[in-house]
Amino acid sequence: MGHTPGVRQAQKQKTRQALLDAALGLLEEQSLSSLGLREVTRAAGVAPTAFYRHFRSTEDLGVALVEEALGSLHPMIRTTMSPVKDDDERIARAVELIAGHVAAHPAHVRFVARERHGGVQPVREAIREQLARFAEEVKAELATDASAEGWSDADLRMLAGLYVDQMLITASLFLETLDAPREEHRWAAATATRQLRLIGVGRRHWLD
């Protein structure tokens, strides 16, 4: 008796996830441009022909990894930028959320950091598109703040881009200190906090 459609779909999704997980593990030590299809299928424990049931190429797989790495972060971005009593509270929350995400998903963070300026154009573009979405979401939150009165749309977009770039810098800081002594982790958190405060100072005085 054949499998039901639901069982087949679950198995298909399981194989697809196994390929993504295998690729992510291999990309801890190399760039996507050097990743071979057979490497991935061997690590995933599937036949090479199975790869093409899920992805057209390793580039296509890389784009799927970008979606997996960044697509789920939109709620976190909204939480980071949601209204709070003061800037220090928002900064503390942002730093804590980013540190937690890096600790939970270091391979995804490392992949995005390496491939953002890597040699695979579709993956670079996918990362750029996700970051542009983040910036638009941050801009929308900033526009609702009373302190945004008098700001032009272009300036709000510039500020949103600064915040998104700083979030990436903060993630890289925590990634570098992931296995370091606790003092270095505290240094990374303090540095990220000061950098975000500096952006906040510039924001408060931009229209002076």
Summary of the structure (lengths in Angstrom):
residues: 208
radius of gyration: 20.0
end to end distance: 75.0
largest distance: 75.0
contacts: 602
relative contact order: 0.10
helix: 78%
strand: 0%
